[in-house]
Amino acid sequence: MSEGVKTAEEKAAEARRGPGARAGQRHGPMMGAGVPAEKSQDFVPSAKRLLGLLRPERLPLYAVLALAVASVGLSAIGPKILRRATDHIFAGVVGARFPAGSDKAQLVEALRARGDDTLADLVGGMPYLVPGQGIDFGAVGDVLLLVLAIYVVASLLSWAQGWLLTGAVNRTIFGLRRDVEDKLNRLPLPYFDGQPRGELLSRVTNDIDNVAQSLQQTLSQLLTSLLTVVAMIAMMLYISPMLALIALFTIPVSMAVTAVIGKRSQKHFVQQWKSTGELNSVVEESFTGHELVKVFGRQDEVRASFRAKNDDLYAAGFGAQFVSGIIMPTMMFIGNLNYVIIAVVGGLRVAGGSMTLGDVQAFIQYSRQFTQPLTQVASMANLMQSGVASAERVFEVLDAPEQRPDAVGAAVLDDPRGRVEFEDVSFSYDPANPLIEHLDLVVEPGQTVAIVGPTGAGKTTLVNLVMRFYELDAGRITLDGVDITALTRHNLRSEIGMVLQDTWLFGGTIRDNIAYGRPGASEEEVLAAARATYVDRFVHSLPDGYDTVLDAEGGNISAGEKQLLTIARAFLSDPALLILDEATSSVDTRTELLVQQAMSALRQDRTSFVIAHRLSTIRDADVILVMRDGAIVEQGSHAELLARDGAYAELYAAQFSGAAVVVDA
């Protein structure tokens, strides 16, 4: 058979894995993972949506704005008042050079009379000069104390502003995490089939943390910086409109520089966080499958995959930080150039008597405080770009199509009997590759239905449809005559117990893992379930018994013991329907016999679906379904199917004839 031709079973197996697997988005533990690059949203719409999350915090933000205005306003008038101290000091130094006994007007006339017009203009522009009098330290002290009090109050207001803003941002991020968690619970199973776990975890952890950091650092600084710019412009216009025009020249230059550099850095930040998610996927998958990595000797490939993704992250991170980092030194150069021009022009105006030295000193201080927030805003561009890039990735999760909502006024089954009927059911993971077509099946209450067939035949898909993990393409499935789509998913699944081939345990005690099957179960009920499923046999050999703490992977007990725990969990749930998907595949032969006895008791008066490859475990089933390519090709009891000498007989002979049998695809 040529490489490009697939058998029907291979196509069915590919369809069962879903479109995400075919697209190469799911990888084994030795392969790198990551979603294909997608075009990011525009910065402005994403930033608006991010800020829209703060809408419920309007009142605290209004208070933050009021406190910021008050704090910046007080800080703005500080240099204006402080200039008086400069003028007092300068007037004292200059006044001490002249003889006492005359007033300032007489001194100016005398200076002009001897032709010293420049000095006369300088003395005339000094409001506090008294000929023959030195520095008035009392007046200087009063000014300094007043300015100190103003700055202390401004600092307290700024502290209160930061406290309120921190609370508002953290409540917003708390709500965002809650929304993402709720969204994950509403997403259909196919969404997770097409998402590498590390990539998804990176979105709901790293990216949300980055959004929180960006909001916390940029909102406060951005608000304060913008208000400071406005206040500084107002004070500079008040002191000297001409010098203010020189200072304002930096605004359009700064905006142009920031826009040009910011536009270039955005794509790097988007790629940086995308590469972070891809790197997390490689780490998560290689760690989860570290035993396979070592068994197959694929460490070099894992390291190569990690290095490749790490190199991508390095390149994206370096590009993002370097390009955005150019903003800060560029803005500092523009600010220093502005400072030199103001100092030269201001000095000429002081010499001409049109400004006092205190005014120039205050104006220079305002100009520095004016360019500083512009520089801060520019330096925050990289943080804002990074935060918005992370927000886009989180919004992609929030915008993902959700599973079909439960029906309005959904029916409730309080005590289901367990009659399951498939009526003309059709389903496919990919419309181009049909899997199950026009399937009809009736399972009576209390029956045990075994499902067998080759890999990819649709066995697990069949029970997943009963659980409503996927929506049908056509037909319907009923439980006690009620369409399962008319029930809430919670009501439907609460009546079903499921034991999978792949065990799942959480970090906690053995007792907690069993009790997960039915919250609120008593201690005696938990112990009874453990005894019935032979968990009690190995628990007493553990140091802490039922209080033994398992890690998230259950690595401190064997695979068979983990399987027994999941069976005990299902036993405790006391379901109306029981689904066993290769539930005894990980236990030894002796334990399997014991578990089979427990399962026989558990299946009493319950409808059971048993998926099995070992046909010896399902010989006592009421009905055996043989599936191939999504269709039921045979059904009947074990004896009936053997007598028919069809597909089931072939499978049975392949297992028990003692030699390998080649089965045609």
C-alpha positions in Angstrom: 0.0 0.0 0.0 1.4 3.4 -0.9 2.2 6.0 1.7 -0.4 8.4 0.4 -3.3 5.9 0.6 -5.1 5.5 4.0 -7.3 2.6 5.0 -10.8 3.2 6.2 -9.8 2.5 9.8 -7.0 5.0 9.6 -9.4 7.6 8.3 -11.9 6.8 11.0 -9.1 7.0 13.7 -8.0 10.4 12.2 -11.6 11.6 12.3 -12.1 10.5 15.9 -9.1 12.5 17.0 -10.7 15.6 15.6 -9.6 18.4 13.3 -7.1 19.8 15.8 -5.0 16.6 15.5 -5.1 16.6 11.8 -3.9 20.2 11.7 -0.8 19.3 13.6 -1.8 21.2 16.7 -1.6 18.2 19.0 1.8 16.6 19.5 3.3 13.8 21.4 5.7 14.3 24.3 8.7 14.4 22.0 7.3 17.1 19.6 7.2 20.9 20.0 3.7 22.4 20.2 2.2 25.7 19.1 -0.7 27.1 17.2 -0.1 28.6 13.8 0.7 32.3 13.7 -2.4 34.4 13.6 -2.8 38.1 12.7 -3.2 40.1 15.8 -6.0 42.6 16.4 -5.3 46.3 16.1 -3.8 48.0 19.1 -6.5 50.6 19.5 -9.6 48.4 19.6 -7.8 45.9 21.9 -6.7 48.7 24.2 -10.2 50.1 24.3 -11.6 46.7 25.2 -9.0 46.2 27.9 -9.9 49.6 29.4 -13.6 48.6 29.1 -13.0 45.9 31.7 -12.5 48.7 34.3 -16.0 50.0 33.7 -17.4 48.4 36.9 -14.8 50.3 38.9 -16.0 53.7 37.7 -16.5 55.2 41.2 -13.0 54.3 42.5 -11.5 55.5 39.3 -13.3 58.8 39.6 -11.8 59.1 43.1 -8.4 58.2 41.6 -8.8 61.0 39.0 -9.8 63.6 41.6 -6.9 62.6 43.9 -4.5 62.7 40.9 -5.7 66.2 39.9 -5.2 67.5 43.5 -1.8 65.8 43.8 -0.5 67.1 40.5 -2.0 70.5 41.1 -0.2 70.9 44.4 3.0 69.6 42.9 2.7 72.1 40.0 2.4 75.2 42.3 5.4 74.1 44.3 8.1 75.5 41.9 6.0 78.6 41.4 6.2 79.3 45.2 9.8 78.0 45.5 10.9 80.7 43.0 10.4 83.2 45.7 13.2 81.7 47.7 15.5 81.9 44.7 14.5 85.5 44.2 15.1 86.3 47.9 18.6 84.7 47.8 19.6 86.3 44.5 18.2 89.7 45.6 20.2 89.4 48.9 23.4 88.6 47.1 23.0 91.5 44.6 21.6 94.0 47.1 24.6 93.5 49.5 26.9 94.9 46.7 25.2 98.3 46.9 25.3 100.9 49.7 22.4 101.2 52.0 20.3 104.4 52.3 18.5 104.4 49.0 15.6 102.6 47.5 15.6 100.4 44.4 14.2 103.0 42.1 16.9 105.5 43.0 19.5 102.7 42.5 18.1 102.0 39.0 18.2 105.7 38.0 21.8 106.0 39.3 22.9 102.9 37.3 21.3 104.3 34.1 22.8 107.7 34.7 26.3 106.1 34.6 25.4 104.1 31.5 25.1 100.7 33.0 21.7 99.9 31.4 22.1 96.1 31.6 22.7 96.1 35.3 19.9 98.6 35.8 17.5 96.3 33.9 18.6 93.3 36.0 18.1 95.2 39.3 14.8 96.6 38.2 13.4 93.2 37.5 14.2 91.9 41.1 11.1 92.4 43.3 12.8 91.7 46.6 16.0 93.7 46.2 16.8 96.3 48.9 20.1 98.2 48.5 22.6 97.3 51.2 20.5 94.4 52.6 21.7 90.8 52.4 19.7 87.6 52.2 16.5 87.5 54.2 16.8 84.0 55.6 13.5 84.4 57.5 11.6 84.9 54.2 13.5 82.1 52.6 12.6 79.7 55.5 8.9 80.6 55.3 8.9 79.8 51.6 10.7 76.5 52.1 8.3 75.4 54.9 5.3 76.2 52.8 6.7 74.3 49.8 7.5 71.3 52.1 3.9 71.2 53.4 2.6 71.3 49.9 4.8 68.4 48.8 3.9 66.4 51.8 0.1 66.8 51.1 0.7 66.0 47.4 2.6 62.8 48.4 -0.3 61.7 50.7 -2.8 62.3 48.0 -0.6 60.3 45.5 -0.4 57.4 48.0 -4.2 57.4 48.4 -4.5 57.4 44.6 -2.2 54.4 44.3 -4.1 52.5 47.0 -7.5 53.0 45.3 -6.1 52.2 41.8 -4.4 49.0 43.0 -7.7 47.8 44.4 -9.6 48.6 41.3 -7.0 46.9 39.0 -6.8 43.8 41.1 -10.6 43.4 41.3 -10.7 43.8 37.5 -8.1 41.1 37.0 -10.0 38.9 39.5 -13.1 39.3 37.4 -11.1 38.6 34.2 -9.7 35.3 35.7 -13.2 34.4 36.8 -14.6 35.1 33.3 -11.9 33.0 31.7 -12.5 30.1 34.1 -16.2 30.3 33.4 -15.5 30.5 29.6 -13.3 27.4 29.8 -16.2 25.5 31.4 -18.5 26.6 28.5 -16.2 25.7 25.7 -16.9 22.5 23.7 -14.6 19.6 23.8 -13.5 20.1 20.2 -11.9 23.4 21.2 -9.6 21.6 23.7 -8.9 18.9 21.0 -7.3 21.7 18.9 -5.4 23.5 21.6 -2.0 22.5 23.0 -2.4 22.5 26.8 0.8 24.5 27.4 -0.4 27.2 25.0 -3.8 27.4 26.7 -2.3 27.5 30.2 0.1 30.3 29.1 -2.9 32.3 28.0 -4.8 31.9 31.3 -1.8 32.4 33.5 1.2 34.2 32.0 -0.9 36.5 29.8 -3.4 37.5 32.5 -0.5 38.2 34.9 1.1 40.4 32.2 -2.2 42.2 31.7 -2.4 42.9 35.4 1.1 44.2 35.6 0.6 46.4 32.6 -2.6 47.9 33.9 -1.1 48.5 37.4 2.0 50.2 36.1 0.6 52.1 33.2 -2.7 53.4 34.5 -1.3 55.3 37.5 1.8 56.5 35.7 -0.1 57.4 32.5 -2.8 59.3 34.4 -0.2 61.2 36.5 2.0 61.9 33.5 -0.8 63.3 31.3 -2.1 65.5 34.2 1.4 66.7 34.9 1.9 67.6 31.2 -1.3 69.7 31.3 -0.3 71.4 34.6 3.2 72.1 33.5 2.0 73.6 30.2 -0.5 75.9 32.1 2.3 77.1 34.5 4.8 77.7 31.7 2.2 79.7 29.8 1.6 81.7 33.0 5.3 82.4 33.5 6.4 83.0 29.9 4.3 82.3 26.8 7.4 82.7 24.6 9.4 80.1 26.5 6.3 77.9 26.7 6.1 77.8 22.9 9.7 76.6 22.7 9.0 73.9 25.3 5.8 72.8 23.5 7.7 72.1 20.4 8.8 68.8 21.9 5.2 67.5 22.0 4.7 66.8 18.3 8.2 65.6 18.0 7.7 63.2 20.9 4.4 61.9 19.5 5.9 61.3 16.1 8.9 59.4 17.5 6.7 57.3 19.8 4.2 56.5 17.0 6.9 55.4 14.6 8.8 53.2 17.1 5.7 51.9 18.8 4.3 50.7 15.4 7.4 48.7 14.8 7.5 47.2 18.3 3.9 45.9 18.4 4.4 43.0 16.1 7.5 41.9 18.2 5.5 41.9 21.4 2.7 39.9 19.8 5.3 37.3 18.7 7.0 37.4 22.1 3.9 36.2 23.9 3.0 33.8 21.1 6.5 32.3 21.4 6.1 32.1 25.2 3.0 30.0 24.8 4.7 27.7 22.3 7.7 27.3 24.6 5.4 26.4 27.5 3.8 23.8 25.3 7.1 22.1 24.7 8.0 22.1 28.4 4.6 20.9 29.5 4.4 18.1 26.9 8.0 16.9 27.4 7.6 16.9 31.2 4.2 15.1 31.1 5.8 12.4 28.8 9.3 12.4 30.4 9.2 8.6 30.8 8.5 8.1 27.1 11.2 10.6 26.3 13.8 8.6 28.2 12.5 5.2 27.1 12.8 6.1 23.4 15.9 8.1 23.8 14.4 11.3 22.5 16.2 13.7 24.9 18.2 15.2 22.1 15.1 15.9 20.0 13.4 17.5 23.1 16.4 19.7 23.7 16.5 20.7 20.1 12.8 21.5 20.1 13.3 23.5 23.3 16.3 25.4 21.9 14.4 26.2 18.7 11.4 27.6 20.6 13.7 29.3 23.1 15.6 31.0 20.2 12.4 32.2 18.8 11.4 33.7 22.1 14.8 35.3 22.5 14.6 36.8 19.1 11.1 38.1 19.6 11.8 39.4 23.1 15.1 41.1 22.1 13.4 42.7 19.1 10.5 43.9 21.2 12.6 45.3 24.1 15.3 46.8 21.8 12.9 48.6 19.4 10.7 49.9 22.2 13.8 50.7 24.3 15.0 53.2 21.7 12.1 55.5 22.7 13.6 56.4 26.1 17.0 57.7 25.0 15.5 59.5 22.0 13.1 61.3 24.3 15.9 62.1 26.7 17.8 63.7 23.8 14.8 65.8 22.8 14.3 66.9 26.4 17.9 67.9 26.9 17.9 69.8 23.6 14.8 71.6 24.8 16.5 72.3 28.2 19.5 74.0 26.5 17.4 76.2 24.4 15.2 77.3 27.4 18.3 78.0 29.5 19.9 80.2 26.9 16.8 82.2 26.1 15.8 82.5 29.7 19.2 83.8 30.7 19.0 86.5 28.0 15.6 87.5 29.3 16.9 87.7 32.9 19.7 89.9 31.7 17.2 92.1 30.0 15.1 92.4 33.1 11.9 90.9 31.6 12.1 87.9 33.9 13.5 87.2 37.3 16.0 84.5 38.0 13.4 82.7 40.1 11.0 82.7 37.1 13.7 81.1 34.9 14.6 78.6 37.6 10.9 77.8 38.0 10.4 77.6 34.3 13.4 75.3 33.8 12.0 73.1 36.6 8.6 73.0 34.9 10.2 72.2 31.6 12.1 69.3 33.1 8.9 68.1 34.8 7.1 68.6 31.5 9.6 66.5 29.4 9.9 63.8 32.2 6.3 62.6 31.9 6.6 62.6 28.1 9.6 60.4 28.5 7.8 58.2 31.0 4.8 57.8 28.6 7.2 57.0 25.8 9.0 54.4 28.0 5.7 52.9 28.9 5.0 52.2 25.3 6.7 48.8 25.5 4.8 47.9 28.6 1.5 48.9 27.0 2.3 47.1 23.8 3.1 44.0 25.8 0.0 44.2 27.9 -2.3 44.7 24.9 -0.6 41.8 23.1 -1.4 39.6 26.1 -4.9 40.9 26.3 -5.5 40.0 22.7 -4.5 36.4 23.4 -6.9 36.3 26.4 -9.7 37.8 24.4 -9.2 35.1 21.8 -10.2 32.6 24.5 -13.1 34.7 25.6 -14.3 35.1 22.0 -14.1 31.4 21.2 -17.4 29.8 20.1 -19.2 28.2 23.1 -21.0 25.0 23.3 -24.7 25.0 22.5 -26.5 26.3 25.7 -28.9 24.1 27.6 -32.5 24.2 26.4 -34.8 26.8 28.1 -37.1 25.1 30.6 -35.0 21.9 30.3 -36.5 18.6 31.5 -35.2 17.0 34.6 -34.8 13.2 35.2 -35.1 12.5 38.9 -34.9 8.7 38.8 -34.0 7.5 35.3 -34.4 3.9 34.4 -31.6 3.9 31.9 -33.2 3.2 28.6 -31.0 4.6 25.8 -32.0 4.8 22.2 -30.0 6.0 19.2 -32.4 7.2 16.4 -30.8 7.6 12.9 -27.7 9.2 14.5 -25.0 10.7 12.3 -21.8 12.3 13.5 -18.4 13.4 12.2 -15.5 15.3 13.6 -14.9 16.7 10.1 -17.7 17.1 7.6 -15.4 15.8 4.9 -14.9 12.5 6.7 -18.1 11.0 8.0 -17.7 8.7 10.9 -21.1 7.5 12.2 -24.0 7.5 9.7 -27.7 6.6 10.3 -27.0 4.6 13.5 -30.0 3.0 15.2 -29.6 1.2 18.6 -31.9 0.5 21.6 -30.4 -0.4 25.0 -33.0 -1.6 27.5 -32.7 -0.6 31.2 -30.3 -2.8 33.1 -28.6 -4.2 30.0 -24.8 -4.5 29.8 -23.8 -3.5 26.3 -20.2 -4.3 25.2 -18.7 -2.4 22.3 -15.8 -4.0 20.5 -14.0 -3.3 17.2 -10.7 -2.2 15.8 -9.0 1.0 16.8 -10.7 4.0 15.2 -14.0 2.2 14.7 -15.9 4.8 16.8 -16.4 2.9 20.1 -15.3 5.8 22.4 -17.1 8.3 20.1 -20.4 6.4 20.7 -20.2 6.8 24.5 -19.0 10.4 24.1 -22.2 11.2 22.2 -24.2 9.7 25.1 -22.3 12.0 27.5 -23.1 14.9 25.0 -19.4 15.8 24.8 -20.1 16.4 21.1 -23.2 17.5 19.3 -24.9 15.3 16.7 -25.0 16.1 13.0 -28.3 14.4 12.6 -30.8 12.2 14.5 -31.1 12.1 18.3 -30.3 10.1 21.4 -32.9 9.7 24.1 -32.7 8.7 27.7 -35.9 7.2 29.0 -37.6 8.7 25.9 -36.3 12.2 26.6 -34.0 13.7 24.0 -30.7 14.3 25.8 -30.5 17.8 24.2 -33.7 18.6 26.2 -31.8 17.9 29.5 -29.3 20.1 31.1 -25.8 18.8 30.7 -25.4 18.7 34.5 -28.5 16.6 34.9 -27.5 14.2 32.2 -23.9 13.7 33.3 -24.9 13.5 37.0 -26.7 10.2 36.1 -23.7 8.7 34.3 -20.6 7.2 35.9 -17.5 6.9 33.7 -14.2 5.1 34.1 -11.7 5.8 31.4 -8.6 3.9 30.3 -6.5 7.1 31.1 -6.9 7.6 34.8 -7.2 11.1 36.3 -6.4 11.9 39.9 -5.9 15.3 41.6 -3.5 16.4 44.2 -5.1 15.3 47.5 -5.7 12.3 49.7 -7.0 8.9 48.6 -10.1 9.6 50.5 -10.7 12.9 48.7 -10.1 11.3 45.3 -12.8 8.6 46.0 -15.2 11.1 47.5 -14.9 13.2 44.3 -17.5 10.9 42.8 -20.2 12.1 45.1 -19.7 15.3 47.2 -21.2 15.0 50.6 -20.7 11.2 50.8 -20.3 10.0 54.4 -17.1 8.3 55.6 -18.8 4.9 55.7 -20.0 5.3 52.1 -16.5 6.1 50.9 -15.0 3.1 52.8 -17.8 0.9 51.4 -17.0 1.9 47.8 -13.3 1.3 48.5 -13.9 -2.2 49.9 -16.3 -3.1 47.0 -13.7 -2.2 44.4 -10.7 -3.7 46.4 -9.0 -0.4 47.0 -9.1 -1.3 50.6 -6.6 -4.1 49.9 -3.7 -1.9 49.0 -4.5 1.3 51.0 -3.6 -0.3 54.3 -0.1 -1.0 53.0 0.5 2.7 52.5 2.0 4.7 55.4 -0.9 7.0 55.9 -3.7 4.8 54.7 -6.7 6.8 53.3 -4.9 10.0 54.2 -2.0 9.3 51.9 -1.6 12.4 49.7 -1.3 11.8 46.0 0.4 14.2 43.6 -1.4 15.5 40.6 -0.2 12.5 38.5 -0.7 9.9 41.1 3.0 9.0 40.8 3.3 7.5 44.2 1.0 4.5 43.5 0.9 2.0 40.6 -1.1 2.4 37.4 -3.4 -0.5 38.5 -4.0 1.1 41.8 -4.8 4.4 40.2 -7.3 2.6 38.0 -8.9 1.0 41.1 -9.3 4.4 42.6 -11.2 5.7 39.6 -13.4 2.7 39.7 -14.2 3.3 43.4 -15.0 6.9 42.5 -17.6 5.7 39.9 -18.9 3.1 42.3 -19.6 5.9 44.9 -21.4 8.1 42.4 -24.2 5.4 42.2 -25.1 6.3 38.6 -28.0 5.2 36.5 -25.7 4.7 33.4 -22.3 3.2 33.7 -19.6 3.7 31.0 -16.4 1.6 31.2 -13.8 2.5 28.6 -11.1 -0.2 29.0 -11.5 0.2 32.7 -9.4 -2.8 33.6 -6.6 -2.4 31.1 -4.1 -1.4 33.7 -4.7 -4.0 36.4 -3.2 -7.5 36.7 -5.1 -10.7 36.0 -5.9 -11.4 39.6 -7.1 -7.9 40.3 -9.0 -7.9 37.1 -11.0 -10.9 38.3 -11.8 -9.1 41.6 -12.7 -5.9 39.8 -14.9 -7.9 37.4 -16.8 -9.2 40.4 -17.1 -5.6 41.7 -18.3 -4.4 38.3 -20.9 -7.1 38.2 -22.3 -5.9 41.4 -22.1 -2.3 40.3 -23.9 -3.1 37.0 -26.9 -4.6 38.7 -30.0 -2.7 37.6 -27.9 -0.2 35.7 -27.5 0.3 32.0 -23.8 -0.3 31.2 -21.7 0.5 28.2 -18.4 -1.5 28.3 -15.7 -0.7 25.7 -13.2 -3.5 25.7 -10.4 -5.0 23.6 -9.9 -8.0 25.8 -12.9 -10.0 24.7 -12.6 -12.3 27.8 -13.9 -9.5 29.9 -17.2 -9.1 28.1 -18.4 -12.6 27.4 -21.2 -12.2 30.0 -22.5 -9.0 28.4 -26.2 -9.0 27.4 -25.5 -7.5 24.0 -22.2 -7.2 22.2 -21.9 -4.6 19.5 -19.1 -5.0 16.8 -18.2 -1.7 15.3 -16.2 -0.9 12.1 -15.8 2.4 10.4 -18.5 4.0 12.7 -21.1 1.4 11.9 -22.5 -1.5 13.9 -21.7 -4.5 11.7 -22.9 -7.2 14.2 -24.7 -7.4 17.5 -25.8 -10.2 19.7 -24.6 -12.3 22.7 -21.2 -13.9 22.9 -22.5 -17.3 21.9 -24.7 -15.9 19.1 -21.8 -14.0 17.5 -19.4 -16.9 17.7 -22.0 -19.1 16.0 -22.5 -16.5 13.3 -18.7 -16.8 12.4 -18.5 -13.2 11.4 -16.4 -10.1 12.4 -16.7 -11.0 16.1 -15.5 -14.5 15.6 -12.5 -13.2 13.7 -11.6 -10.8 16.6 -12.1 -13.6 19.1 -10.0 -16.0 17.1 -7.2 -13.4 16.7 -7.0 -13.1 20.5 -7.3 -16.7 21.6 -5.8 -18.8 18.7 -2.4 -18.4 20.2 -0.7 -17.1 17.1 -0.7 -13.6 15.5 -3.4 -13.4 12.9 -3.3 -10.9 10.0 -6.7 -9.2 9.8 -7.5 -7.5 6.6 -8.2 -3.8 7.0 
